[in-house]
Amino acid sequence: MEKVALLKCTDYNVDRIEKKLREGFELLGGVSYLRELIPENSKVLLKPNFLSVMEKGSPVITHYAMFEAIVRIVKEYSNNIVFGDSPGSGDTKVAAEKSGLMEVANRYDVKFVDFNDEIHVQLNDPLLYKFWNVARAAYEADVIITLPKLKTHAMMYYTGAVKNQFGCIPGSQKGGLHTKLTNVNNFSKMLLDLNSVVKTSFAILDGIIAMEGNGPRNGTPKKMDTIIMGKCLTAVDSTAVRLIGYENVLQVPFLKVAYDTKWGAVIPEEIEVLGEKVDNMKCKNFKLSRNAKVINFISPTLNNFITSLVAPNPVLVVDKCISCKKCGEVCPRRPEVISFVKHNNKVIPKWNYNNCIRCFCCQELCPQGAIVIKDKLISKALGLK
């Protein structure tokens, strides 16, 4: 049985967060647990979630206070600490500076690493992908501590501990994976394989201020006062989705794949939650990005067909669009999916839904929140909403 620590933390005071993290490590096993997790002077990579260049304290990205709190603890076990990410949009170093993480890193002698320096590696016994190009810093780290935010996600329903390592794929190669993996189950297998490649060691999920609705960038901040931490990434994510309204955790695609393939602990019976009680920490009226029922026909081919058939569409909120054409830039299937047309003195995107792969990169990276996802009538007709 996997263990996770569920903690209540009400704000981003760095001293309070540090205290809570220490409480969490104590629940999980104390000093001996930390010494096993972080061998003396091992090379530790802290993997934040940048997503894009965002302002300091933004709920979209790893909070600088959370980053500083874990740095303080890790420094007691190793002086060889680095941090890095490859965001979906924008320059990584600029993102690190604007987020406030670079300033913290400089104070504690934590080195920034460039995730564009890649290495070609092989994974034995993969769920899907055997050969990989990943950030060298991630692959060569002795310990990876991932620092995701708790957010909704249009394609994956939810993003947290497992999904955060997608940033270990350098630059535009992420778009290539979206193009190849149009099926959400295969994309889920890829994410799980990726975590096996880089051997993610530990997750600290920040849900103090989470994001609901049109996440992972343009949703609404939601105060949850929550931190979840543990070695098993799927156990951390499973606990998180229970807090936001997924009573059946197998509704979340990558958790269903992890359960089916026995990749990690997923269902509540496999997870011991230490600290706060799950029922006491559940968030009322959390607005999910997607809440489709589990599609579970005997035939995997039929499952995939129905899933594709009922997948929602990206839709433009015209009044919010500023004609920046960012959606067209980030679409991995451009120009087959998004073209631009004139509309009332502005230029707006138009989708060819027949070619759209429903990766929702356009929705995720729109700087104005002008793209939302909209369910099809057929999903309601089939009782899948």
VMD Tcl script that draws the C-alpha trace (Angstrom):
set ca {
  {0.00 0.00 0.00}
  {1.33 3.41 -1.01}
  {1.35 6.31 1.44}
  {0.63 9.96 0.78}
  {0.51 12.89 3.18}
  {-2.53 15.16 2.93}
  {-1.89 18.52 4.58}
  {-3.87 21.68 5.24}
  {-2.04 24.92 4.50}
  {-4.00 28.14 4.21}
  {-1.56 30.57 2.53}
  {1.80 31.02 0.83}
  {3.81 32.13 3.85}
  {7.10 30.36 3.19}
  {7.78 29.53 6.85}
  {4.32 28.01 7.22}
  {4.72 25.97 4.04}
  {8.11 24.71 5.20}
  {6.59 23.66 8.51}
  {3.79 21.82 6.71}
  {6.20 20.02 4.38}
  {8.26 18.90 7.37}
  {5.07 17.61 8.98}
  {4.35 15.70 5.79}
  {7.79 14.12 5.69}
  {7.43 13.19 9.35}
  {4.14 11.42 8.61}
  {5.80 9.52 5.77}
  {8.74 8.35 7.84}
  {10.77 11.27 9.16}
  {14.50 11.76 8.81}
  {15.18 8.18 7.74}
  {12.61 8.58 4.95}
  {14.29 11.78 3.76}
  {17.75 10.22 3.89}
  {16.55 7.35 1.73}
  {14.82 9.75 -0.66}
  {17.81 12.12 -0.91}
  {21.14 10.30 -0.42}
  {23.90 12.59 0.80}
  {24.97 15.11 -1.88}
  {22.96 13.38 -4.59}
  {22.09 15.50 -7.62}
  {18.54 16.73 -7.03}
  {16.36 18.19 -9.76}
  {13.41 20.30 -8.66}
  {10.90 20.20 -11.52}
  {8.50 23.17 -11.33}
  {5.49 23.78 -13.54}
  {6.04 26.90 -15.66}
  {3.61 26.21 -18.56}
  {4.40 29.68 -19.94}
  {5.91 33.02 -18.92}
  {3.66 34.11 -16.06}
  {3.74 36.72 -13.31}
  {5.18 35.94 -9.87}
  {2.56 34.25 -7.68}
  {0.31 33.25 -10.59}
  {-1.88 30.20 -9.82}
  {-0.86 28.79 -13.22}
  {2.72 28.03 -12.16}
  {4.72 26.70 -9.22}
  {4.66 29.30 -6.46}
  {8.01 30.76 -5.47}
  {7.23 30.24 -1.76}
  {6.57 26.52 -2.31}
  {9.84 26.34 -4.23}
  {11.78 28.07 -1.44}
  {10.26 25.87 1.25}
  {11.35 22.62 -0.41}
  {14.78 24.08 -1.24}
  {15.34 24.77 2.46}
  {14.60 21.14 3.31}
  {16.57 19.56 0.47}
  {19.62 21.72 1.29}
  {19.94 19.81 4.56}
  {20.66 16.64 2.58}
  {22.36 17.84 -0.60}
  {24.11 20.95 -1.89}
  {23.83 19.74 -5.47}
  {20.41 21.11 -6.42}
  {19.25 22.22 -9.87}
  {15.88 23.25 -11.32}
  {14.43 23.49 -14.80}
  {11.48 22.95 -17.11}
  {10.51 23.24 -20.76}
  {7.27 25.23 -20.89}
  {4.73 24.86 -23.65}
  {5.23 28.48 -24.67}
  {7.90 31.11 -24.06}
  {11.54 31.15 -23.00}
  {12.34 28.96 -19.99}
  {14.85 31.33 -18.41}
  {12.49 34.28 -18.75}
  {9.74 32.16 -17.19}
  {12.03 31.27 -14.28}
  {12.93 34.91 -13.74}
  {9.43 36.31 -13.99}
  {7.98 33.60 -11.70}
  {10.31 34.55 -8.85}
  {11.95 31.11 -8.79}
  {15.23 32.38 -10.21}
  {15.59 34.90 -7.39}
  {15.02 32.16 -4.81}
  {17.45 29.86 -6.62}
  {20.18 32.51 -6.62}
  {19.81 33.07 -2.87}
  {20.21 29.36 -2.12}
  {22.84 28.54 -4.76}
  {20.44 26.39 -6.79}
  {21.50 26.16 -10.44}
  {19.13 26.76 -13.36}
  {19.47 24.08 -16.07}
  {18.48 24.27 -19.72}
  {16.05 21.52 -20.72}
  {16.89 22.03 -24.40}
  {20.05 20.00 -23.78}
  {18.62 16.57 -24.60}
  {19.69 12.95 -24.50}
  {18.42 9.95 -26.48}
  {17.55 7.02 -24.22}
  {15.77 3.69 -24.25}
  {13.07 2.37 -21.91}
  {12.81 -1.37 -21.39}
  {9.33 -2.89 -21.21}
  {7.40 0.30 -22.03}
  {3.65 0.67 -22.12}
  {4.03 2.44 -25.46}
  {7.31 4.22 -26.24}
  {10.73 2.55 -26.12}
  {12.93 5.36 -27.49}
  {12.97 8.85 -26.04}
  {14.50 12.30 -26.34}
  {14.38 13.87 -22.89}
  {16.11 16.71 -21.06}
  {19.56 15.56 -20.02}
  {19.21 17.22 -16.61}
  {16.12 15.15 -15.85}
  {17.58 11.86 -17.02}
  {20.91 12.32 -15.22}
  {19.48 13.52 -11.90}
  {19.74 11.15 -8.96}
  {16.52 12.49 -7.49}
  {13.61 14.29 -9.15}
  {11.16 16.13 -6.93}
  {8.26 17.36 -9.03}
  {6.38 20.49 -7.95}
  {3.07 20.57 -9.85}
  {0.02 22.73 -9.37}
  {-3.44 21.18 -8.93}
  {-5.33 22.27 -12.05}
  {-7.98 21.18 -14.50}
  {-6.87 20.16 -17.99}
  {-8.99 20.03 -21.13}
  {-7.36 16.95 -22.66}
  {-6.40 14.97 -19.54}
  {-9.27 16.26 -17.29}
  {-6.75 17.04 -14.53}
  {-3.04 17.85 -14.36}
  {-0.74 17.22 -11.42}
  {2.12 14.93 -10.43}
  {2.17 12.64 -13.50}
  {1.51 15.26 -16.18}
  {4.11 17.73 -14.85}
  {6.97 15.68 -16.32}
  {5.74 16.43 -19.84}
  {8.00 19.45 -19.41}
  {10.97 17.06 -19.52}
  {10.35 16.77 -23.28}
  {12.45 19.50 -24.92}
  {10.76 22.37 -26.72}
  {8.64 21.74 -29.78}
  {8.99 17.95 -29.50}
  {5.97 18.06 -27.19}
  {3.85 19.14 -30.16}
  {5.13 16.16 -32.12}
  {3.94 13.80 -29.42}
  {0.50 15.42 -29.48}
  {0.36 14.86 -33.23}
  {1.33 11.20 -32.95}
  {-0.81 10.44 -29.90}
  {-4.28 11.69 -30.76}
  {-5.89 9.07 -28.52}
  {-6.04 10.09 -24.86}
  {-5.27 6.55 -23.66}
  {-2.07 6.42 -25.71}
  {-1.14 9.89 -24.48}
  {-1.65 8.61 -20.95}
  {0.64 5.64 -21.61}
  {3.25 8.05 -22.93}
  {3.09 10.14 -19.75}
  {3.50 7.07 -17.56}
  {6.41 5.84 -19.69}
  {8.02 9.26 -19.47}
  {7.95 9.14 -15.68}
  {9.54 5.69 -15.85}
  {12.28 7.07 -18.11}
  {13.24 9.96 -15.83}
  {12.42 8.02 -12.64}
  {10.47 10.74 -10.87}
  {11.20 10.26 -7.17}
  {8.70 12.35 -5.25}
  {5.79 14.75 -5.76}
  {4.65 17.78 -3.81}
  {1.33 18.90 -5.25}
  {0.30 22.48 -4.50}
  {-3.43 22.88 -4.08}
  {-3.30 25.83 -1.68}
  {-4.69 27.85 -4.57}
  {-5.78 25.39 -7.27}
  {-7.41 26.06 -10.64}
  {-10.90 25.04 -11.73}
  {-12.82 25.40 -14.96}
  {-10.94 26.39 -18.11}
  {-7.50 25.19 -16.93}
  {-4.59 24.69 -17.00}
  {-3.87 28.36 -17.83}
  {-7.12 30.28 -18.12}
  {-9.24 28.72 -15.40}
  {-10.43 30.30 -12.16}
  {-8.23 30.25 -9.03}
  {-9.82 28.07 -6.34}
  {-8.72 28.19 -2.72}
  {-8.35 24.61 -1.47}
  {-5.75 25.00 1.32}
  {-4.22 21.67 0.27}
  {-0.79 20.09 -0.15}
  {-0.44 16.42 -1.15}
  {2.95 14.69 -1.13}
  {4.30 11.21 -1.70}
  {6.59 8.93 -3.71}
  {3.84 7.34 -5.79}
  {2.72 9.86 -8.40}
  {-0.55 8.14 -9.22}
  {-1.41 7.91 -5.51}
  {-0.86 11.66 -5.15}
  {-3.00 12.39 -8.22}
  {-5.70 9.91 -7.24}
  {-6.02 11.60 -3.85}
  {-6.18 15.01 -5.55}
  {-8.98 14.12 -7.98}
  {-11.05 12.73 -5.12}
  {-10.86 16.16 -3.51}
  {-12.18 17.98 -6.58}
  {-15.16 15.76 -7.35}
  {-14.11 12.57 -9.11}
  {-15.65 9.98 -6.81}
  {-14.60 7.34 -9.32}
  {-10.93 8.11 -9.91}
  {-10.95 5.88 -13.00}
  {-12.87 8.63 -14.81}
  {-9.51 10.38 -15.22}
  {-7.90 8.80 -18.31}
  {-4.30 8.42 -17.16}
  {-5.39 6.99 -13.81}
  {-7.53 4.42 -15.62}
  {-4.53 3.44 -17.77}
  {-2.27 3.29 -14.71}
  {-4.78 1.05 -12.96}
  {-5.24 -1.25 -15.95}
  {-1.48 -1.62 -16.46}
  {-0.64 -1.82 -12.74}
  {1.74 1.11 -13.16}
  {1.06 2.48 -9.69}
  {-1.47 2.71 -6.88}
  {-4.70 4.33 -8.07}
  {-7.85 3.23 -6.25}
  {-8.41 4.36 -2.65}
  {-8.02 0.80 -1.34}
  {-4.40 0.87 -2.52}
  {-3.53 4.19 -0.84}
  {-3.05 5.11 2.81}
  {-3.74 8.80 3.29}
  {-1.90 10.23 6.29}
  {-2.65 13.53 7.99}
  {-5.95 15.16 7.10}
  {-9.03 13.11 6.21}
  {-10.00 13.10 2.54}
  {-13.67 13.81 3.32}
  {-12.70 16.85 5.39}
  {-10.57 18.30 2.59}
  {-12.98 17.85 -0.31}
  {-13.63 21.06 -2.22}
  {-17.29 21.94 -2.63}
  {-18.57 23.06 -6.02}
  {-15.23 22.63 -7.79}
  {-15.81 23.27 -11.49}
  {-14.30 20.39 -13.44}
  {-12.97 20.79 -16.95}
  {-14.49 17.49 -18.05}
  {-16.58 14.92 -16.25}
  {-17.40 12.21 -18.78}
  {-18.50 8.82 -17.57}
  {-16.11 5.91 -17.97}
  {-16.43 4.31 -21.41}
  {-15.81 0.65 -20.90}
  {-16.79 -1.58 -23.80}
  {-15.15 -4.97 -24.23}
  {-13.46 -3.85 -27.45}
  {-10.59 -1.32 -26.98}
  {-11.14 -0.22 -30.59}
  {-14.78 0.61 -29.84}
  {-13.72 2.39 -26.64}
  {-11.33 4.58 -28.62}
  {-13.89 5.29 -31.34}
  {-16.60 6.38 -28.89}
  {-14.12 8.43 -26.87}
  {-13.05 10.26 -30.04}
  {-16.65 10.71 -31.15}
  {-17.76 12.45 -27.96}
  {-14.60 14.51 -27.35}
  {-15.48 18.20 -26.96}
  {-14.46 20.96 -29.37}
  {-12.33 24.05 -28.79}
  {-14.58 27.10 -29.24}
  {-13.68 30.78 -29.48}
  {-15.04 33.47 -27.17}
  {-14.91 36.15 -29.85}
  {-15.03 39.17 -27.52}
  {-11.86 38.01 -25.73}
  {-9.83 37.32 -28.88}
  {-7.08 39.88 -29.60}
  {-6.04 38.37 -32.97}
  {-2.60 37.36 -31.68}
  {-2.74 34.05 -33.63}
  {-1.01 32.21 -30.77}
  {-3.47 29.34 -31.20}
  {-2.26 28.81 -34.74}
  {1.38 28.89 -33.64}
  {0.98 26.21 -30.96}
  {-1.35 23.86 -32.87}
  {0.69 20.71 -33.61}
  {-1.41 20.07 -36.73}
  {-1.15 23.54 -38.24}
  {-2.29 24.61 -40.77}
  {-4.68 21.68 -41.30}
  {-6.77 22.56 -38.25}
  {-6.69 26.31 -37.65}
  {-7.10 28.98 -40.31}
  {-7.78 32.67 -39.75}
  {-10.71 34.69 -41.04}
  {-11.79 38.31 -40.77}
  {-14.60 39.08 -38.34}
  {-15.73 42.59 -37.32}
  {-12.38 44.33 -37.77}
  {-10.35 41.52 -36.25}
  {-8.82 38.26 -37.40}
  {-10.05 35.19 -35.54}
  {-9.29 31.45 -35.68}
  {-11.53 28.97 -37.44}
  {-11.23 25.25 -36.69}
  {-11.52 22.33 -39.07}
  {-12.91 19.91 -36.51}
  {-12.51 16.96 -38.85}
  {-8.73 17.38 -38.60}
  {-8.60 18.53 -34.96}
  {-6.92 15.99 -32.65}
  {-8.40 17.49 -29.45}
  {-5.03 18.09 -27.79}
  {-6.41 21.52 -26.75}
  {-2.98 23.17 -27.00}
  {-4.81 26.19 -28.44}
  {-7.05 26.42 -25.39}
  {-4.21 25.73 -22.96}
  {-1.84 28.38 -24.28}
  {-4.23 31.16 -25.32}
  {-2.91 34.23 -23.45}
  {-6.39 35.79 -23.17}
  {-8.47 32.78 -22.16}
  {-10.43 33.27 -25.37}
  {-10.74 29.56 -26.14}
  {-12.92 27.20 -24.13}
  {-14.00 23.61 -24.63}
  {-17.61 22.80 -25.42}
  {-19.26 19.40 -25.18}
  {-20.98 17.95 -28.22}
  {-24.68 17.17 -28.16}
  {-23.91 13.53 -28.94}
  {-22.11 13.08 -25.61}
  {-25.26 14.15 -23.78}
  {-27.45 12.05 -26.04}
  {-25.36 8.99 -25.25}
  {-25.55 9.73 -21.51}
  {-21.82 10.35 -21.26}
  {-22.17 13.70 -19.49}
}
mol new
graphics top color blue
foreach p $ca { graphics top sphere $p radius 0.5 }
foreach p [lrange $ca 0 end-1] q [lrange $ca 1 end] { graphics top cylinder $p $q radius 0.2 }
display resetview
